Amino acid sequence: MSSPVKSWQRPEILLFLMAFAVPLSFAAWQALLNNFAIERAAFTGKEMGMLQSLREVPGFLAFGVVFLLLVFREQHLAIISLLLLGLGTVLTGFFPSVVGLSLTTVLMSLGFHYYETMQTSLAQQWIEKGRAAEIFGRLIAVGSFSAIIVFVLIWLGTHLFTIDYRWLYLGFGGLTISIASAAWVLFPQFPQHSVQNKHMVLRRRYWLYYALVFMSGARRQIFMVFAGFLMVEKFGFSVSNIAMLFMVNASLNVLFARKIGRLIARYGERNALLLEYVGLFLVFVGYAWVEVAWVGAALYILDHLFFALAISLKTYFQKIAAPEDIASTAGVSFTINHIAAVCLPVVFGLIWLTSPSLVFYIGALMALISFSLSLLIPRYPEQGRETSLSC
C-alpha cells in the first residue's frame, strides 16, 4: 500500500527544488571557468570559443529527448539529467587540459541542457497558463538564490581560503547529485494532463516561435561566452571579482524575476520582448565601446537582467501550442536555439582575435533582427493566432 502524499509533495515544489539544484553546479562551473581555463589550461579566445561551441552540442542534440521519452518518464529524465550535470561538474577540476575540459564540459552540458528541456516541458504542462509567467519568474528567483550561495562560497573559498579549483568543482557538483537523488526518492510520479507526442514535431504555425528561439540562442552566446571573457581578458577580473559580479546578477533576479513574470502576464509577451531587444542593442553597443572596468561590469549586470524577460518566449509558446506538442517542441526548440550556439562561439572566437568590438556590433545587429520579429507577436496570442499575420 502506497503512503499518502504529503502537502509538500507537489509539482511546484519539485520544480523549485530542481531549479535550486542546477546553479549549484552550473553557476559554479561558469563562475570558475574563465579563470580556470586561462590559469590552468592556458586558454586564449580561440580555445574558449571552441570549448563553448562544444558545450552547446548537447543543446543542439536536445531533439533526442523525444526518443528518450520512449524509455523514461519526463520527471525521471529531468532528475537523471541533474545527476549528469553534477557528475560533469565534479570531474571538471581534475582535468585541466583542452581534452579534459572538453570531455567534462560535454558531460556537464548534456545534463544541463536535457534538464532545461524537461523543466520547460514539465512547467508548461503542470502550471496553468494564467500563472505560468509568475511561476517561471519564481523558478528564476529560486535558481538565482541558489547561485548567490554558490558565488558567496566561491568568493570565500578563493579570496579568503584559497581553495583549489578541483575541490570547489567537487563540492558544488556533489551537492547537485545529492539533491537530485533526494528528488528521486521523496517525490511521487506526478500525472501529465496530455499524452505527449513521442516523435519530432515541426509545425508551420510555430515558425515565429522557432525564429525567436534561434535568435535567442545567438544572443545568449554574446553574454555567456564573450561578455564574461571581456571582463577577465580586458579588465583583469579575478575569480572573486567574477563571483561578486555573478552574485549581484543573481540578487537582482531574486528581487525582480517574479515581478517581471507578473509584468509579462499583465502587459503581454510582445511588449516584454520589444523592451528586451531595445535594451540589448544598447548593451551590445556599450560592450563595443567600453574602456572602463566598472562601466563594463554595469553593462554585464544590465545584460543579465534582461534574461528574465525571455520568460515571454516560454509563455508565448504555451499559449499557441497544442498540449500534446509541448514535450516534443521543447526538445526541438532547444535544438533550434543551439544551431547558432554551436557555430557562433568558434566564429566569434576567431573574430575576437582581431576585433573584440566587432563581436558586440554583430550582437547589436542580432538584437535589431529580434526586435523586428517580435513585432509580429499578437497582443493576445493563442492557437490560431500565432502571429499577427494569422490574425
C-alpha positions as CSV (number, residue, x, y, z in Angstrom):
1,M,0.0,0.0,0.0
2,S,1.5,3.4,-1.0
3,S,1.9,6.0,1.6
4,P,-0.3,9.1,1.5
5,V,1.0,12.1,-0.5
6,K,2.2,14.9,1.9
7,S,1.3,18.5,1.4
8,W,4.7,19.5,0.2
9,Q,4.9,16.7,-2.4
10,R,3.5,18.9,-5.2
11,P,4.7,19.5,-8.8
12,E,5.6,23.1,-8.0
13,I,7.8,22.1,-5.0
14,L,9.7,19.6,-7.2
15,L,10.2,22.2,-9.9
16,F,11.6,24.7,-7.3
17,L,13.9,22.0,-5.7
18,M,15.3,21.1,-9.1
19,A,15.7,24.8,-10.0
20,F,17.7,25.2,-6.8
21,A,20.0,22.2,-7.6
22,V,21.0,23.4,-11.1
23,P,23.0,26.5,-10.2
24,L,24.9,24.7,-7.5
25,S,26.8,23.0,-10.4
26,F,26.3,25.3,-13.4
27,A,26.8,28.6,-11.7
28,A,30.0,27.3,-10.1
29,W,31.2,25.8,-13.4
30,Q,30.5,29.1,-15.2
31,A,32.0,31.4,-12.5
32,L,35.2,29.4,-12.3
33,L,35.6,28.5,-15.9
34,N,37.4,31.6,-17.4
35,N,40.0,31.8,-14.7
36,F,40.4,28.0,-14.5
37,A,40.9,27.8,-18.3
38,I,43.3,30.7,-18.5
39,E,45.3,29.9,-15.4
40,R,45.4,26.1,-15.6
41,A,45.0,25.3,-19.3
42,A,46.4,28.4,-21.0
43,F,43.3,29.1,-23.0
44,T,43.0,32.1,-25.4
45,G,39.9,33.4,-27.0
46,K,40.3,30.7,-29.7
47,E,40.2,27.8,-27.3
48,M,37.5,29.3,-25.3
49,G,35.3,29.8,-28.3
50,M,35.9,26.2,-29.4
51,L,35.1,24.9,-25.8
52,Q,31.9,26.9,-25.7
53,S,30.8,25.6,-29.1
54,L,31.4,22.1,-27.8
55,R,29.4,22.9,-24.7
56,E,26.4,23.7,-26.9
57,V,26.5,20.5,-28.9
58,P,24.2,18.6,-26.4
59,G,21.8,21.5,-26.6
60,F,21.9,21.2,-30.4
61,L,21.0,17.5,-29.9
62,A,18.2,18.2,-27.5
63,F,15.6,16.9,-30.0
64,G,16.9,13.5,-28.9
65,V,14.9,13.9,-25.7
66,V,11.8,12.9,-27.7
67,F,13.3,9.4,-28.2
68,L,14.4,9.1,-24.6
69,L,10.7,9.7,-23.6
70,L,10.0,6.2,-25.2
71,V,12.1,4.8,-22.3
72,F,11.9,7.3,-19.4
73,R,9.1,9.4,-18.0
74,E,9.7,13.2,-18.2
75,Q,10.0,13.6,-14.5
76,H,12.6,10.8,-14.1
77,L,14.5,12.1,-17.2
78,A,14.8,15.5,-15.6
79,I,16.3,14.0,-12.4
80,I,18.7,11.8,-14.4
81,S,19.8,14.9,-16.2
82,L,20.5,16.6,-12.9
83,L,22.7,13.7,-11.9
84,L,24.8,14.0,-15.1
85,L,25.1,17.8,-14.6
86,G,26.5,17.2,-11.1
87,L,28.9,14.4,-12.2
88,G,30.3,16.5,-15.1
89,T,30.9,19.4,-12.6
90,V,32.6,17.1,-10.1
91,L,35.1,15.9,-12.7
92,T,35.9,19.3,-14.2
93,G,38.6,20.4,-11.7
94,F,40.6,17.1,-12.1
95,F,41.2,17.5,-15.8
96,P,42.9,21.0,-16.5
97,S,43.6,20.5,-20.2
98,V,42.0,21.1,-23.6
99,V,40.9,17.4,-23.9
100,G,39.9,17.1,-20.2
101,L,37.9,20.2,-20.2
102,S,36.2,19.2,-23.5
103,L,35.1,15.8,-22.1
104,T,33.9,17.1,-18.8
105,T,32.1,20.0,-20.4
106,V,30.2,17.7,-22.8
107,L,29.0,15.6,-19.8
108,M,28.0,18.6,-17.7
109,S,26.3,20.2,-20.7
110,L,24.4,17.0,-21.6
111,G,22.8,17.0,-18.1
112,F,22.2,20.8,-18.1
113,H,20.5,21.0,-21.5
114,Y,18.4,17.9,-21.1
115,Y,17.3,19.1,-17.7
116,E,16.4,22.6,-19.1
117,T,14.4,20.9,-21.8
118,M,12.4,18.8,-19.3
119,Q,11.9,21.7,-16.9
120,T,10.4,23.8,-19.6
121,S,8.1,21.0,-20.7
122,L,7.0,20.0,-17.2
123,A,6.3,23.5,-16.1
124,Q,4.2,24.2,-19.2
125,Q,2.2,21.1,-18.6
126,W,1.9,21.3,-14.8
127,I,1.2,25.0,-14.4
128,E,-1.9,26.7,-15.7
129,K,-1.5,29.4,-18.3
130,G,-2.7,32.3,-16.1
131,R,0.1,31.6,-13.5
132,A,2.8,30.4,-15.9
133,A,4.7,33.7,-16.2
134,E,4.8,34.2,-12.4
135,I,5.9,30.6,-11.8
136,F,8.7,30.9,-14.4
137,G,9.8,34.1,-12.6
138,R,9.8,32.3,-9.3
139,L,11.9,29.5,-10.8
140,I,14.4,32.1,-11.9
141,A,14.4,33.6,-8.5
142,V,14.9,30.3,-6.8
143,G,17.8,29.4,-9.1
144,S,19.3,32.9,-8.5
145,F,19.1,32.5,-4.8
146,S,21.0,29.2,-5.2
147,A,23.5,30.9,-7.4
148,I,24.0,33.6,-4.7
149,I,25.0,30.9,-2.3
150,V,27.4,29.5,-4.8
151,F,29.0,32.9,-5.5
152,V,29.4,33.7,-1.9
153,L,31.1,30.4,-1.2
154,I,33.3,30.8,-4.2
155,W,34.3,34.2,-3.1
156,L,35.1,32.9,0.4
157,G,36.9,29.9,-1.0
158,T,39.1,31.7,-3.4
159,H,39.6,35.1,-1.6
160,L,40.0,34.0,2.0
161,F,40.9,30.3,2.0
162,T,42.5,29.8,-1.5
163,I,40.7,26.5,-2.0
164,D,41.9,24.7,-5.2
165,Y,39.6,24.6,-8.2
166,R,39.2,20.9,-8.1
167,W,37.7,20.9,-4.6
168,L,35.3,23.7,-5.5
169,Y,34.0,21.8,-8.5
170,L,33.8,18.6,-6.5
171,G,31.8,20.2,-3.7
172,F,29.3,22.0,-5.8
173,G,28.8,19.1,-8.2
174,G,28.3,16.8,-5.3
175,L,25.5,19.0,-3.8
176,T,23.6,18.8,-7.1
177,I,23.9,15.0,-7.1
178,S,22.7,14.8,-3.6
179,I,19.6,17.0,-4.3
180,A,18.8,15.0,-7.4
181,S,18.9,11.8,-5.5
182,A,16.6,13.2,-2.9
183,A,14.1,14.4,-5.5
184,W,14.0,10.8,-7.0
185,V,13.3,9.3,-3.6
186,L,11.0,11.8,-2.0
187,F,8.5,12.8,-4.7
188,P,5.9,10.6,-6.3
189,Q,5.4,10.4,-10.1
190,F,3.1,13.2,-11.0
191,P,0.5,12.8,-13.8
192,Q,0.6,14.6,-17.0
193,H,-2.6,16.2,-18.3
194,S,-2.0,15.4,-22.0
195,V,-0.3,12.4,-23.6
196,Q,2.8,13.8,-25.3
197,N,3.9,13.1,-28.8
198,K,6.9,10.7,-28.9
199,H,8.2,11.9,-32.2
200,M,9.7,15.2,-33.5
201,V,7.1,17.9,-34.2
202,L,7.8,20.8,-36.5
203,R,4.7,22.8,-37.4
204,R,4.5,25.7,-39.8
205,R,2.2,27.7,-37.5
206,Y,5.0,27.8,-34.9
207,W,7.5,29.4,-37.3
208,L,7.7,32.8,-35.4
209,Y,8.5,31.0,-32.2
210,Y,11.2,29.0,-33.9
211,A,12.7,32.2,-35.4
212,L,12.7,34.0,-32.0
213,V,14.3,30.9,-30.3
214,F,17.0,30.8,-32.9
215,M,17.9,34.5,-32.4
216,S,17.8,34.0,-28.6
217,G,20.4,31.3,-28.9
218,A,22.7,33.7,-30.9
219,R,22.2,36.5,-28.3
220,R,22.9,34.2,-25.4
221,Q,26.4,33.4,-26.8
222,I,27.4,37.0,-26.6
223,F,26.7,37.1,-22.9
224,M,27.7,33.5,-21.9
225,V,31.0,33.4,-23.8
226,F,32.3,36.8,-24.7
227,A,30.9,39.3,-22.2
228,G,32.5,37.3,-19.3
229,F,35.7,36.7,-21.3
230,L,35.9,40.5,-21.8
231,M,35.8,41.1,-18.0
232,V,38.7,38.7,-17.5
233,E,40.9,39.4,-20.5
234,K,40.4,43.2,-20.9
235,F,39.8,44.3,-17.3
236,G,41.7,41.5,-15.4
237,F,38.8,40.4,-13.2
238,S,39.8,37.7,-10.7
239,V,37.8,34.7,-9.7
240,S,36.5,36.6,-6.7
241,N,35.6,39.6,-8.9
242,I,33.6,37.4,-11.3
243,A,31.9,35.7,-8.4
244,M,30.9,39.1,-6.9
245,L,29.6,40.2,-10.3
246,F,27.5,37.0,-10.7
247,M,26.2,37.4,-7.1
248,V,24.9,40.9,-8.0
249,N,23.2,39.4,-11.1
250,A,21.6,36.7,-9.0
251,S,20.5,39.1,-6.3
252,L,18.7,41.2,-8.8
253,N,16.9,38.1,-10.2
254,V,15.8,37.2,-6.7
255,L,14.4,40.7,-6.2
256,F,12.8,41.2,-9.7
257,A,12.3,38.0,-11.6
258,R,8.9,37.2,-10.0
259,K,7.8,40.8,-10.6
260,I,9.0,40.6,-14.2
261,G,6.9,37.5,-14.6
262,R,3.8,39.4,-13.3
263,L,4.5,42.3,-15.6
264,I,4.7,39.9,-18.6
265,A,1.4,38.5,-17.6
266,R,-0.1,42.0,-17.4
267,Y,1.5,43.7,-20.5
268,G,2.0,40.7,-22.8
269,E,4.8,38.8,-24.4
270,R,5.1,41.2,-27.3
271,N,5.9,44.3,-25.2
272,A,8.3,42.4,-23.0
273,L,10.3,41.1,-25.9
274,L,10.4,44.5,-27.6
275,L,11.8,46.1,-24.4
276,E,14.4,43.3,-24.1
277,Y,15.8,43.8,-27.6
278,V,15.9,47.5,-27.4
279,G,17.9,47.2,-24.2
280,L,20.2,44.5,-25.7
281,F,21.0,46.7,-28.6
282,L,22.2,49.4,-26.3
283,V,24.1,47.0,-24.1
284,F,26.0,45.4,-27.0
285,V,27.0,48.7,-28.4
286,G,28.2,49.6,-24.9
287,Y,30.3,46.5,-24.8
288,A,32.0,47.5,-28.1
289,W,32.9,51.0,-26.7
290,V,33.6,50.3,-23.1
291,E,37.1,51.2,-21.7
292,V,36.4,51.4,-18.0
293,A,36.0,48.3,-15.8
294,W,33.1,49.5,-13.7
295,V,31.1,50.5,-16.8
296,G,31.8,47.1,-18.3
297,A,30.5,45.5,-15.1
298,A,27.4,47.6,-15.1
299,L,26.7,46.6,-18.7
300,Y,27.2,42.9,-17.7
301,I,24.7,43.3,-14.9
302,L,22.1,45.0,-17.1
303,D,22.6,42.4,-19.8
304,H,21.9,39.6,-17.3
305,L,18.8,41.3,-16.0
306,F,17.2,41.3,-19.5
307,F,17.4,37.4,-19.4
308,A,14.3,37.4,-17.2
309,L,12.3,38.9,-20.0
310,A,12.9,35.7,-22.0
311,I,10.2,34.1,-19.9
312,S,8.0,35.7,-22.6
313,L,9.1,33.1,-25.2
314,K,8.0,30.2,-22.9
315,T,4.6,31.7,-22.1
316,Y,4.1,32.7,-25.8
317,F,4.6,29.1,-26.9
318,Q,2.4,27.8,-24.1
319,K,-0.4,30.0,-25.4
320,I,-0.1,28.9,-29.0
321,A,0.8,25.3,-28.6
322,A,-1.4,22.2,-28.8
323,P,-1.0,20.5,-25.4
324,E,0.4,17.3,-26.9
325,D,3.2,19.2,-28.7
326,I,4.8,20.7,-25.6
327,A,7.4,18.0,-24.7
328,S,8.5,17.4,-28.3
329,T,8.7,21.1,-29.2
330,A,10.7,21.7,-26.0
331,G,13.4,19.4,-27.4
332,V,13.1,20.8,-31.0
333,S,13.2,24.4,-29.8
334,F,16.4,23.7,-27.8
335,T,18.0,22.3,-30.9
336,I,17.0,25.3,-32.9
337,N,18.3,27.6,-30.1
338,H,21.6,25.8,-30.3
339,I,22.2,25.9,-34.0
340,A,23.6,29.3,-33.6
341,A,25.2,28.3,-30.2
342,V,27.2,25.6,-31.8
343,C,28.5,27.7,-34.7
344,L,28.9,31.2,-33.3
345,P,31.5,30.8,-30.5
346,V,34.1,29.4,-32.9
347,V,33.4,32.0,-35.5
348,F,33.3,34.8,-32.9
349,G,36.4,33.4,-31.2
350,L,38.3,33.9,-34.4
351,I,36.9,37.4,-34.9
352,W,37.8,38.2,-31.3
353,L,41.5,37.7,-32.1
354,T,41.5,40.7,-34.4
355,S,38.5,42.8,-33.2
356,P,36.6,42.1,-30.0
357,S,34.4,45.1,-30.7
358,L,33.1,43.6,-33.9
359,V,31.7,40.6,-32.0
360,F,29.5,43.0,-30.0
361,Y,28.5,45.0,-33.0
362,I,27.2,41.8,-34.6
363,G,25.3,41.2,-31.4
364,A,23.7,44.6,-31.7
365,L,22.5,43.7,-35.2
366,M,21.1,40.4,-33.9
367,A,19.1,42.4,-31.3
368,L,17.6,44.6,-34.1
369,I,16.6,41.4,-36.1
370,S,14.9,40.0,-32.9
371,F,13.1,43.3,-32.3
372,S,11.7,43.1,-35.9
373,L,10.5,39.6,-35.4
374,S,8.8,40.5,-32.0
375,L,6.6,43.0,-33.8
376,L,4.8,40.0,-35.3
377,I,3.6,38.6,-32.0
378,P,-0.1,39.3,-31.5
379,R,-1.2,41.1,-28.4
380,Y,-3.3,38.1,-27.3
381,P,-1.6,35.0,-28.8
382,E,-3.5,31.7,-28.9
383,Q,-4.0,28.6,-31.1
384,G,-5.0,30.0,-34.5
385,R,-3.5,33.5,-33.6
386,E,0.2,32.5,-33.5
387,T,1.4,35.7,-35.4
388,S,-0.2,39.0,-36.3
389,L,-0.1,37.7,-39.9
390,S,-2.5,34.9,-39.0
391,C,-4.9,37.1,-37.1
